[in-house]
Amino acid sequence: MTHPLLEKHRATLDGALNAIHTRCYWAAYNEMPSPKSYGETAAEDGKQAFAARLGKNLELDQPGQSGWLGGEQSPYGIDLNVHYPVCDHAALIAAGQQAMTGWQKAGADGRTGICLEILSRLNQQSFELAHAVMMTTGQGWMMAFQAGAPHAQERGLEAVAYAYREMKFVPGEAIWEKPQGKNPPLVMKKHFELVGHGVGVVVGCGTFPTWNTYPGLFAALATGNAVIVKPHGNAILPAAITVKTIRAVLAENGIDPNLVTLCVAAERATTQALVTHPAVKSVDFTGGNVFGQWLIDHCRQARVYAELAGVNNIVIDSTDAYQAMLRNLAFTLSLYSGQMCTTSQAIFVPAGGIETDDGHKSYDTVCADLAGAISGFLAKPEVAHAVLGAVQSADTLQRIQLADSGELGKVVLASTQLANPEFPKAEVRTPVLLACDAADEQAYMEERFGPISFIVKVADTAAAIALSERIVATHGALTTGIYSTKPEVIDAMTAATQRSKVALSINLSGGVFVNQSTAYSDYHGTGGNPAANASYADAAFVANRFVVVQRRYHV
């Protein structure tokens, strides 16, 4: 008998399965905060639900609790003062292992149905989650709603769809009959049990605490594993709300809620002890290279799915839509103050300039025009605050200050501090744009997270393409772009990105931007260059999270 929750959400699952097969546009959850989709009172209800969390302990009723931990600092300067249970990591692991037995018995259909119900519940909480994401990360409201709620839920659903498809490739049982000539055939019955590989740990990041967490969380959960969510210390609230909702849905369906728990820790040593525990079999991580590489080197007992730093780049050869190109780039470099793993950092422009529909443009003119496009785009305060949001960390503020000093290159556009009248304590900075030569590799050939970009002067387009390929191969990237009116140039860039294994966007000039990634259609990362060893999402992202245990006997 099919699990009732699978039947309840069958249309959603079928839509997701079709979308990952066709790669066409499809969405299960409305990305717009529309009352028609979420209810007439949803916006105010979500705001009040978020406000009700502030200044209180967020109860989860987890095992091994020894105290409470808080300390999140909102980039918008509001007082959060939420405290979360501190639980012994070994107790969480042991409880998760125990809960996996009942979760396995639920079967692929049951696990999938319950995961779909969880995602539906999270979608109903989208406004609350959006406020939690906004106030812990510094994202602007619309981005916090979209990326923090429905887009994150789409990525979670995408992982569930891949997991369901991979699990359904394995039959539950089979009759095996081997002919023996004149003798009776050998006949056996075989059963194939899908068993979770072990406890999964998802280590969250401070800028996208749901979007980057849900893929690994739901990939591990749907395939039969317990999951421990270890959030970034300054973005705990969105993860805690998520875990609380998951635990409630599990309990409602007769599953031990300790299958999914939250682990907050004041010390990195606690996280290290958690992820290296012998029972932990998968680790999902988004963040910097230092700790990411530590995970890869030390979590020998687990499969590590890591998204690390990279140097995203764009080659500008020529364009037949110069002003549209500048507008597209201005938005790309401004969105969430460049605090995205997909934001372009290095823009390669030939020393001899570029040909455009507006005539020949010198290198210096391209620099000045891009600076003007950014300034013009952010001229209206209401637009600037909606797009820029706030700077998430003090480290990013220091990087902006360094870039503004001119030490890394000639300042084409200096960063300015904006005052947000709604949030007077918010740290808001406009992008800083630097000009440098290709030889100045120490400046631009490492990730400088935040609203910092370089217009790099290269000998010619061929040199730009070669440099782009070398950067991706050696330092990694999640995104690259090319602007050219010449098919042979686009072909050369395409070949370079296939060799270096990175996604390419060609001549973007409209409402799609190089730093955006759409669930079901875009692969976020390839797993083929140093920026990420996995992709959101493909079969490889889920298939190694479960094993098939068979039993057989003669019939």
C-alpha positions in Angstrom: 0.0 0.0 0.0 1.4 3.4 -1.0 2.1 5.8 1.9 -0.8 8.3 2.3 1.6 11.3 2.4 3.2 10.1 -0.9 -0.3 10.1 -2.4 -1.1 13.4 -0.9 1.9 15.0 -2.6 2.1 12.8 -5.7 1.6 15.7 -8.1 4.5 17.6 -6.5 6.8 14.6 -6.7 5.8 13.8 -10.3 6.4 17.4 -11.3 9.8 17.4 -9.7 10.7 14.1 -11.4 9.7 15.4 -14.7 11.6 18.6 -14.2 14.9 17.0 -13.3 14.5 14.8 -16.5 13.5 17.6 -18.9 15.4 20.5 -17.2 12.5 22.8 -18.1 11.1 25.5 -15.9 8.9 24.2 -13.1 8.3 25.3 -9.6 6.4 23.7 -6.8 6.4 26.7 -4.5 5.6 30.3 -5.4 8.6 32.5 -5.3 6.5 35.6 -4.8 5.1 36.5 -1.4 1.5 36.4 -2.8 -1.5 36.3 -0.5 -3.2 34.1 -3.1 -0.5 31.4 -2.6 0.2 31.8 1.1 -3.0 33.3 2.5 -4.2 36.8 3.2 -2.7 36.9 6.7 0.5 34.9 6.0 2.8 37.9 5.8 1.7 39.3 9.2 1.5 35.9 10.7 5.0 35.1 9.7 6.4 38.4 10.9 4.7 37.8 14.3 5.9 34.2 14.5 9.5 35.5 13.9 9.1 38.2 16.5 7.8 35.7 19.0 11.1 33.8 18.8 13.2 36.8 19.9 14.6 36.9 23.4 13.5 33.4 24.2 14.8 29.8 24.3 14.0 27.8 21.3 12.9 24.4 22.7 13.7 21.3 20.7 13.5 18.5 23.4 16.7 16.9 22.2 18.8 14.3 24.1 22.0 15.2 25.9 21.1 18.8 26.6 23.5 20.6 29.0 22.6 24.2 28.6 21.8 27.0 26.2 23.8 29.0 23.6 23.0 32.2 21.7 25.0 35.1 20.5 23.8 35.7 16.9 24.5 39.3 15.8 22.1 40.6 13.2 23.7 42.5 10.3 20.7 44.8 10.6 21.5 45.7 14.2 18.3 44.3 15.8 18.5 42.3 19.0 17.8 38.7 18.4 18.8 37.2 21.7 17.5 33.7 20.9 19.1 30.8 22.7 19.4 27.2 21.5 19.9 23.9 23.3 23.5 22.7 23.7 23.5 19.0 23.3 26.3 16.4 23.6 27.2 15.5 20.0 27.6 11.8 20.9 24.1 11.7 22.4 22.7 13.2 19.2 24.6 10.6 17.1 23.4 7.7 19.3 19.8 9.0 19.2 20.0 9.4 15.4 21.3 5.9 14.9 18.5 4.5 17.0 15.9 6.4 15.1 17.2 5.1 11.7 15.7 1.7 12.3 12.1 3.0 12.2 13.0 5.3 9.4 14.3 2.4 7.3 11.1 0.5 7.9 9.1 3.4 6.4 10.5 2.4 3.1 11.3 4.6 0.1 7.7 5.6 -0.4 7.2 6.4 3.3 10.4 8.4 3.6 9.6 10.3 0.4 6.1 11.1 1.5 7.1 12.4 4.9 9.9 14.5 3.3 7.3 16.0 0.9 5.1 16.8 3.9 8.0 18.5 5.7 8.7 20.6 2.7 5.0 21.6 2.4 5.0 22.6 6.1 8.2 24.6 5.6 6.6 26.3 2.6 3.7 27.4 4.9 6.3 29.0 7.2 8.0 30.9 4.4 7.4 34.3 5.8 8.7 33.4 9.2 11.8 31.7 7.6 12.3 34.8 5.4 12.5 37.1 8.4 14.8 34.7 10.2 17.1 34.5 7.1 17.0 38.3 6.5 17.9 39.2 10.1 20.7 36.7 10.5 22.3 37.0 7.1 21.7 40.6 6.0 19.9 39.6 2.8 17.3 42.1 1.5 13.7 41.2 2.2 12.8 39.9 -1.3 16.0 37.8 -1.6 15.5 36.5 1.9 12.0 35.4 1.1 12.9 33.8 -2.3 16.3 32.3 -1.6 15.6 31.6 2.1 12.2 30.0 1.7 10.7 28.8 -1.6 13.9 28.5 -3.6 15.6 26.6 -0.7 12.5 24.4 -0.5 12.8 23.7 -4.3 16.4 22.6 -3.8 15.3 20.3 -1.0 12.5 18.9 -3.2 15.0 18.5 -6.0 17.2 16.3 -3.7 14.1 14.3 -2.6 13.2 13.7 -6.3 16.7 12.4 -7.1 16.7 10.2 -4.0 13.3 8.8 -4.9 14.4 8.1 -8.5 17.6 6.4 -7.4 15.9 4.3 -4.8 13.1 3.2 -7.2 15.7 1.9 -9.6 16.2 -0.9 -7.0 13.4 -3.5 -6.9 12.3 -4.8 -3.6 12.5 -8.4 -4.6 13.1 -10.7 -7.6 12.9 -14.3 -8.6 16.2 -15.4 -10.1 16.0 -18.5 -12.3 19.1 -19.9 -14.1 18.5 -22.7 -16.7 20.5 -25.9 -16.1 19.9 -27.7 -19.4 18.3 -31.0 -18.8 18.4 -30.5 -15.0 15.9 -28.4 -13.1 16.7 -24.7 -13.1 18.3 -23.0 -10.2 15.7 -20.8 -8.6 16.2 -18.3 -5.9 14.2 -15.5 -4.4 16.2 -12.3 -3.6 15.2 -9.4 -1.5 16.8 -6.0 -1.7 16.7 -3.7 1.3 17.6 0.0 1.0 19.6 1.0 4.1 20.9 4.5 5.0 24.6 4.7 5.0 24.8 6.3 8.4 24.3 9.6 10.3 24.7 12.6 8.1 26.0 16.0 9.3 25.1 19.2 7.4 27.4 22.1 8.3 25.6 25.4 7.4 27.0 28.7 6.2 26.4 32.2 7.4 25.0 33.7 4.2 22.5 31.1 2.9 21.5 29.0 6.0 18.6 27.3 4.2 19.4 27.4 0.5 22.8 25.7 1.1 21.5 23.4 3.8 18.4 21.9 2.4 20.0 19.9 -0.5 22.2 17.8 1.8 19.7 17.7 4.6 16.9 16.2 2.3 19.3 14.1 0.3 20.5 12.3 3.4 17.1 12.2 5.1 15.2 10.8 2.1 17.7 8.0 1.6 17.3 6.7 5.1 19.7 8.5 7.2 19.6 10.5 10.5 20.7 14.1 10.0 22.4 16.4 12.5 22.3 20.1 11.4 25.3 22.1 12.5 24.4 25.7 11.6 26.8 28.6 11.3 27.1 30.4 14.6 25.6 33.6 13.3 22.7 32.0 11.3 21.2 29.5 13.7 17.6 30.6 13.8 16.6 29.6 10.2 18.1 26.2 10.8 16.5 25.8 14.2 13.1 26.6 12.9 13.6 24.1 10.1 14.7 21.4 12.5 11.8 22.1 14.9 9.3 21.7 12.0 10.9 18.5 10.7 10.8 17.0 14.2 7.1 17.8 14.5 6.3 16.1 11.2 8.3 13.1 12.1 6.6 12.7 15.4 3.2 13.1 13.9 4.0 10.2 11.6 5.2 7.8 14.2 8.9 8.4 13.5 11.4 9.1 16.3 12.0 12.9 16.0 15.6 12.4 17.1 16.2 11.3 13.5 16.9 15.0 12.9 18.6 17.2 15.5 20.3 20.5 15.8 23.9 20.8 17.1 25.1 24.2 18.2 28.6 24.7 19.4 30.8 27.5 20.6 34.0 25.8 19.8 35.2 24.4 16.4 36.6 21.4 18.3 33.0 20.3 19.0 32.2 20.4 15.3 35.4 18.5 14.5 34.6 15.8 17.0 31.1 15.6 15.5 32.1 15.3 11.9 34.9 12.8 12.5 32.8 10.4 14.7 32.9 6.9 13.2 29.1 6.8 12.9 29.0 9.9 10.7 28.9 8.7 7.1 28.2 11.9 5.2 29.2 15.5 5.7 27.7 18.4 3.7 29.6 21.7 3.9 29.5 25.2 2.4 32.1 27.7 3.4 35.8 28.6 3.2 38.7 26.6 1.9 40.5 26.1 5.2 37.8 24.3 7.1 36.4 22.7 4.0 39.8 21.1 3.1 40.2 20.1 6.8 36.9 18.2 6.5 38.0 16.5 3.3 41.4 15.5 4.8 40.1 14.4 8.2 36.6 12.9 7.7 38.0 9.7 6.3 35.0 7.7 7.5 32.5 9.8 5.6 31.8 11.1 2.2 32.2 14.9 2.2 30.1 17.0 -0.1 31.9 20.4 -0.1 31.3 23.7 -1.7 34.3 25.9 -1.2 35.7 29.2 -2.3 36.4 30.0 -6.0 37.2 32.9 -8.4 34.1 33.3 -10.6 35.0 35.2 -13.7 33.6 36.8 -16.9 35.3 37.3 -20.3 34.2 40.4 -22.3 35.2 40.1 -26.0 32.4 42.1 -27.7 28.7 42.7 -27.4 25.7 43.9 -29.4 23.9 45.0 -26.3 26.4 47.2 -24.4 24.0 49.1 -22.1 22.0 45.9 -21.3 25.3 44.1 -20.6 26.3 46.9 -18.2 23.0 46.8 -16.4 23.2 43.0 -16.1 26.7 43.2 -14.6 25.7 46.0 -12.3 22.9 43.9 -10.8 25.2 40.9 -10.6 27.9 42.7 -8.7 25.5 44.5 -6.4 23.1 41.7 -5.4 23.4 40.9 -1.7 26.6 42.9 -1.6 28.4 40.3 -3.6 28.1 37.8 -0.6 27.2 34.9 -2.9 29.3 31.9 -3.9 28.3 32.6 -7.5 29.1 36.3 -7.8 31.6 37.2 -10.4 34.9 38.6 -9.1 37.2 38.9 -12.1 36.1 40.5 -15.3 38.6 40.1 -18.2 38.7 42.9 -20.8 41.2 43.1 -23.6 43.8 45.9 -23.4 42.7 47.0 -26.9 39.1 47.4 -25.8 35.9 45.8 -27.2 33.6 46.3 -30.1 30.0 47.1 -29.2 26.7 48.2 -30.8 27.6 51.6 -29.4 31.0 51.7 -31.1 34.5 50.8 -29.9 35.0 51.0 -26.2 38.5 51.2 -24.7 39.5 49.3 -21.6 39.3 52.5 -19.5 35.9 53.3 -21.0 34.6 49.9 -20.0 35.9 50.4 -16.5 34.2 53.9 -16.2 31.0 52.7 -17.8 30.6 49.7 -15.5 31.3 51.9 -12.5 28.7 54.4 -13.8 26.2 51.6 -14.3 26.6 50.4 -10.7 26.3 53.9 -9.3 23.2 54.6 -11.4 21.6 51.3 -10.5 22.0 52.0 -6.8 21.2 55.8 -7.0 17.7 55.3 -5.5 18.0 54.4 -1.8 15.0 52.1 -1.8 16.6 50.1 -4.7 20.0 50.1 -3.1 18.8 48.7 0.2 16.5 46.1 -1.4 19.4 44.8 -3.5 22.4 45.3 -1.3 20.9 44.2 2.0 23.6 44.4 4.7 27.1 43.1 5.1 27.1 39.9 7.1 30.4 39.8 8.8 33.2 42.0 10.1 35.7 40.1 7.9 33.9 41.2 4.8 34.0 44.8 6.1 37.7 44.5 6.4 38.1 43.2 2.9 36.1 46.1 1.6 38.3 48.5 3.5 41.4 46.8 2.0 40.1 47.1 -1.5 39.1 50.7 -1.0 42.7 51.5 0.0 43.9 50.9 -3.5 46.4 48.2 -2.3 44.8 45.6 -4.6 44.4 47.7 -7.7 43.4 51.1 -9.0 40.0 52.1 -7.5 37.6 52.7 -10.3 34.6 52.8 -8.0 35.0 53.3 -4.3 32.6 51.6 -1.8 30.4 54.0 0.1 28.4 53.5 3.3 24.7 53.9 3.1 22.4 54.7 6.0 19.3 52.5 6.2 16.5 54.5 7.8 14.6 51.4 8.8 17.7 49.7 10.4 20.0 52.5 11.6 22.7 50.0 12.8 22.9 48.1 9.5 26.3 47.9 7.8 25.5 48.7 4.2 28.2 49.1 1.6 28.1 49.6 -2.1 30.4 47.6 -4.4 34.1 48.5 -4.9 35.4 48.1 -8.4 39.2 47.8 -9.1 41.3 47.9 -12.2 44.4 45.8 -12.5 46.7 44.1 -15.0 46.6 40.3 -15.7 50.1 40.1 -14.2 48.7 41.2 -10.8 47.6 37.7 -9.9 48.1 38.1 -6.2 45.2 40.6 -6.2 42.4 38.9 -8.1 43.3 35.3 -8.2 41.9 34.4 -4.8 38.3 34.7 -3.5 37.7 38.1 -1.9 34.2 37.4 -0.6 31.9 40.5 -0.7 31.2 43.4 -3.0 34.7 43.4 -4.5 35.4 42.9 -8.2 38.3 43.4 -10.5 38.4 44.5 -14.1 41.5 42.7 -15.3 43.3 44.0 -18.4 44.4 41.1 -20.6 46.4 41.0 -23.8 43.5 39.8 -25.9 40.4 37.6 -25.9 42.4 34.4 -26.4 44.6 35.3 -23.3 41.4 36.0 -21.3 39.9 32.6 -22.1 43.2 30.9 -21.3 43.4 32.8 -18.0 39.8 32.0 -17.1 40.5 28.3 -17.7 43.6 28.3 -15.6 41.9 30.1 -12.7 39.0 27.6 -12.7 41.3 24.6 -12.9 43.6 25.8 -10.1 41.4 27.9 -7.8 37.9 26.8 -8.8 34.8 28.6 -9.8 31.0 28.0 -9.7 30.2 30.4 -12.6 31.9 31.9 -15.6 30.5 34.1 -18.3 31.3 35.3 -21.8 30.2 38.3 -23.8 30.9 38.0 -27.5 29.3 38.5 -30.9 31.7 36.0 -32.5 30.7 32.3 -32.7 34.3 31.1 -32.7 35.0 33.0 -29.5 31.9 31.5 -27.8 33.0 28.1 -29.0 36.5 28.6 -27.6 35.1 29.6 -24.2 32.7 26.7 -24.2 35.6 24.3 -24.9 37.6 25.9 -22.1 34.8 25.6 -19.6 34.3 21.9 -20.5 38.0 21.2 -19.9 37.9 23.1 -16.6 34.4 21.8 -15.7 32.5 24.9 -14.8 29.1 26.3 -15.8 29.0 29.0 -18.5 26.6 31.8 -19.1 26.6 33.4 -22.6 25.6 37.0 -23.4 23.3 37.6 -20.5 21.6 40.9 -20.9 18.1 40.4 -19.6 16.4 39.2 -16.4 18.7 36.2 -15.9 22.0 36.7 -14.1 25.2 34.7 -13.9 25.0 34.3 -10.1 21.5 32.8 -10.1 20.9 29.1 -10.1 17.5 27.5 -10.7 16.4 24.2 -9.1 15.6 21.3 -11.4 17.3 23.0 -14.4 20.6 24.5 -13.4 23.4 22.3 -11.9 24.8 24.3 -9.0 28.5 23.4 -9.2 29.8 20.5 -11.3 32.0 18.7 -8.8 34.8 18.9 -11.3 36.9 21.9 -10.1 38.3 23.0 -6.8 35.3 25.2 -5.9 33.1 22.1 -5.2 33.4 18.4 -5.2 29.6 17.9 -5.7 26.7 19.3 -7.5 23.2 20.5 -6.4 21.9 18.2 -7.7 22.6 15.1 -9.6 22.4 11.4 -9.1 25.9 11.3 -7.5 24.7 13.7 -4.8 22.2 11.2 -3.4 23.2 7.7 -4.6 26.1 7.1 -2.2 24.0 8.0 0.8 22.3 4.6 0.9 23.4 1.0 0.4 21.5 -2.1 -0.8 21.6 -5.0 1.5 20.3 -8.2 0.0 19.2 -11.6 1.2 18.5 -14.7 -0.9 17.3 -18.2 -0.6 16.4 -21.2 -2.7 12.8 -21.5 -3.9 
